[in-house]
Amino acid sequence: MNPKDLSRLTGLAEMMLDHRLAQLRLASEAKARSEAALAGLSRSAPTSPGDLVGASAALAGVAYERWADSRRAEINLVLARQTRHWLDVRDGALEAFGKAEALQRLREKLAR
């Protein structure tokens, strides 16, 4: 392989690495948003309004907890899919990094 072809191939590998790293960043951000939403639901129920007392306040608290449990289940499903996607994208980025690094080292070796 001549140096010009190797240089072009290295450039393509670096572009692929940049693309895969951008995908990884987006997947990480989406996963972090879901984790933050889940953490927000893990806090205690909001304080009841002043006009609710006794049984009304208790019923409002129970209704909120039921809603929060349902929402947690939804977010956990989304988070599981996002985690699987993040793992796949991470593996792709690792592979792209390895290829770019190997081609760069080959270029350096041939330049000597």
C-alpha positions as CSV (number, residue, x, y, z in Angstrom):
1,M,0.0,0.0,0.0
2,N,1.4,3.3,-0.9
3,P,1.7,6.2,1.6
4,K,-1.0,8.3,-0.2
5,D,-3.6,5.5,0.0
6,L,-2.7,4.8,3.6
7,S,-3.1,8.5,4.4
8,R,-6.5,8.6,2.9
9,L,-7.5,5.4,4.7
10,T,-6.3,6.9,8.0
11,G,-8.3,10.0,7.3
12,L,-11.4,7.9,6.7
13,A,-10.8,5.9,9.9
14,E,-10.5,9.2,11.9
15,M,-13.7,10.5,10.4
16,M,-15.4,7.2,11.4
17,L,-14.0,7.6,14.9
18,D,-15.4,11.1,15.1
19,H,-18.8,9.9,14.0
20,R,-18.9,7.1,16.4
21,L,-17.8,9.3,19.3
22,A,-20.6,11.8,18.4
23,Q,-23.0,8.9,18.5
24,L,-21.7,7.9,21.9
25,R,-22.0,11.4,23.2
26,L,-25.7,11.6,22.1
27,A,-26.4,8.2,23.6
28,S,-24.8,9.2,26.9
29,E,-26.8,12.4,27.0
30,A,-30.1,10.6,26.4
31,K,-29.2,8.0,29.1
32,A,-28.3,10.8,31.5
33,R,-31.6,12.6,31.0
34,S,-33.5,9.4,31.8
35,E,-31.4,8.8,34.9
36,A,-32.1,12.4,36.0
37,A,-35.8,11.9,35.5
38,L,-35.7,8.7,37.5
39,A,-33.8,10.4,40.3
40,G,-36.4,13.2,40.4
41,L,-39.1,10.6,41.0
42,S,-37.1,8.9,43.7
43,R,-37.5,12.0,46.0
44,S,-40.5,12.0,48.3
45,A,-43.9,13.1,47.2
46,P,-44.4,16.9,46.9
47,T,-45.8,18.6,50.0
48,S,-49.5,18.7,49.9
49,P,-51.2,22.0,49.3
50,G,-52.4,23.9,52.4
51,D,-56.1,23.3,51.5
52,L,-55.8,19.5,51.7
53,V,-55.9,18.1,55.1
54,G,-56.5,14.7,56.7
55,A,-57.8,12.0,54.4
56,S,-57.7,14.3,51.3
57,A,-54.0,14.9,51.8
58,A,-53.4,11.1,52.3
59,L,-55.4,10.2,49.2
60,A,-53.4,12.8,47.2
61,G,-50.2,11.3,48.4
62,V,-51.3,7.8,47.5
63,A,-52.4,9.0,44.0
64,Y,-49.0,10.7,43.5
65,E,-47.1,7.5,44.6
66,R,-49.1,5.4,42.2
67,W,-48.4,7.8,39.4
68,A,-44.7,7.9,40.3
69,D,-44.5,4.1,40.4
70,S,-46.0,3.9,37.0
71,R,-43.7,6.6,35.6
72,R,-40.6,4.9,37.2
73,A,-41.6,1.6,35.4
74,E,-41.8,3.5,32.1
75,I,-38.5,5.3,32.6
76,N,-36.8,2.0,33.6
77,L,-37.9,0.4,30.3
78,V,-36.6,3.4,28.3
79,L,-33.4,3.4,30.4
80,A,-32.8,-0.3,29.7
81,R,-33.1,0.3,25.9
82,Q,-30.9,3.4,26.2
83,T,-28.2,1.4,28.1
84,R,-28.2,-1.4,25.5
85,H,-27.9,1.2,22.8
86,W,-25.1,3.0,24.7
87,L,-23.2,-0.3,25.1
88,D,-23.5,-1.0,21.3
89,V,-22.4,2.5,20.4
90,R,-19.5,2.3,22.9
91,D,-18.4,-1.0,21.3
92,G,-18.5,0.7,17.9
93,A,-16.5,3.6,19.1
94,L,-13.9,1.3,20.6
95,E,-13.6,-0.6,17.4
96,A,-13.2,2.7,15.4
97,F,-10.6,3.9,17.8
98,G,-8.6,0.7,17.4
99,K,-8.7,0.9,13.6
100,A,-7.7,4.6,13.6
101,E,-4.9,3.9,16.0
102,A,-3.6,0.9,14.1
103,L,-3.6,2.8,10.8
104,Q,-1.9,5.8,12.4
105,R,0.9,3.6,13.8
106,L,1.3,1.9,10.4
107,R,1.7,5.3,8.8
108,E,4.3,6.3,11.4
109,K,6.2,3.1,10.9
110,L,6.2,3.5,7.1
111,A,7.4,7.1,7.4
112,R,10.6,6.1,9.2
